[in-house]
Amino acid sequence: MKPEEARARAEELRREIEYHDHRYYVLDDPVIEDAEYDRLVRELVALETAYPELVTPDSPTQRVGGRPREGFVTVQHRAPMLSLANAFNAADLADFDRRVRTGLADEDVDYVVELKFDGVAVSLTYEHGRLVRGATRGDGVTGEEITPNLRTIRSIPLRLRQPGAPNVIEVRGEVYMPKEAFARLNERREDAGLPLFANPRNAAAGSLRQLDPGITAERKLDIWLYGIGYTDGIVFGRHSEALAWLGEQGFRVNPHTRIFSTLEEVERHLEHWREARFELPYVIDGLVLKVDRLDQQERLGTTLKSPRWAVAYKYPPEQAET
Ligand SMILES: NC(=O)c1cnc(N)c2cc(Br)sc12
């Protein structure tokens, strides 16, 4: 095969494998048998072995790369990762709603209500559509650079759908360990006489902070994306539009998000999830309310550490920490 034929075939295989990764890991709706998928990957690995100059960082064969690190470097988030004020009951919610409506001179308000995932908040930076950096939240301004570990999470796209990707975009989400993976991991640790993780959040944090990405890759972590930090090339009118755009770009966005225009509807929704959350295959510790219109968010602004346009409604912790 001539080099330019090899290059073309490698790119064709990458797109096909990316398509199937998105179907399987993001949509949970594969359209190919495992054996056929493995054949595609084997053909790409063979091509990249025969023509090493073809290997690109965003090739699906480069998910688990690099030697273990000595330690983590810190990076500055282009836009700070805010924390959320908490609401624990109907009175707290009514206070939040009243402050929002007062701040908006009694304009109509839509709330986007999303699940609050009990995991590790991370920021993914894409430049020209390619994943260049992944970091933990840290103190909101400075986080730890954990790119090789995040690249092992198969539902994180290594490159965005073109066209439409801005030059630079930071997307925010929560890395978590599904309850089933957590139970299996602790079983293996018990058999090996290792200390157990107390809960899936600690297991996810411990798995992300591994210096060896190969270990992270074995931990079956996953991610939900729920926000956009800095971006230089795209403007949204509503948070719900930004979430839809993230889904179109290939990110894994949670299907239980809803939009309500009255507090009563929000409260009914929160009561539904008070018990229904235990049926989910991942842990949530509450739900997040956000004013949907971004111009209204702007007008409400933020306090020193958290937005006035969002609040986390928290359920009491589960009795026996799973
Ligand atoms: N859906 C969301 O916005 C969401 C979900 N889970 C979380 N742990 C957090 C934290 C912030 Br800050 S926002 C958010």
The ligand as an SDF file (V2000), in Angstrom:
LIG
                    3D

 14 15  0  0  0  0  0  0  0  0999 V2000
  -25.8640   19.2830   36.2150 N   0  0  0  0  0  0  0  0  0  0  0  0
  -25.0000   20.1240   36.8020 C   0  0  0  0  0  0  0  0  0  0  0  0
  -24.9010   21.2850   36.5050 O   0  0  0  0  0  0  0  0  0  0  0  0
  -24.1200   19.5710   37.8660 C   0  0  0  0  0  0  0  0  0  0  0  0
  -24.1700   18.2160   38.1390 C   0  0  0  0  0  0  0  0  0  0  0  0
  -23.3880   17.6740   39.1030 N   0  0  0  0  0  0  0  0  0  0  0  0
  -22.5410   18.4260   39.8230 C   0  0  0  0  0  0  0  0  0  0  0  0
  -21.7870   17.8290   40.7780 N   0  0  0  0  0  0  0  0  0  0  0  0
  -22.4470   19.8220   39.5750 C   0  0  0  0  0  0  0  0  0  0  0  0
  -21.5890   20.7710   40.2120 C   0  0  0  0  0  0  0  0  0  0  0  0
  -21.7560   22.0180   39.7030 C   0  0  0  0  0  0  0  0  0  0  0  0
  -20.8010   23.5800   40.2580 Br  0  0  0  0  0  0  0  0  0  0  0  0
  -22.9140   22.0730   38.4650 S   0  0  0  0  0  0  0  0  0  0  0  0
  -23.2340   20.3770   38.6010 C   0  0  0  0  0  0  0  0  0  0  0  0
  1  2  1  0
  2  3  2  0
  2  4  1  0
  4  5  1  0
  4 14  2  0
  5  6  2  0
  6  7  1  0
  7  8  1  0
  7  9  2  0
  9 10  1  0
  9 14  1  0
 10 11  2  0
 11 12  1  0
 11 13  1  0
 13 14  1  0
M  END
$$$$
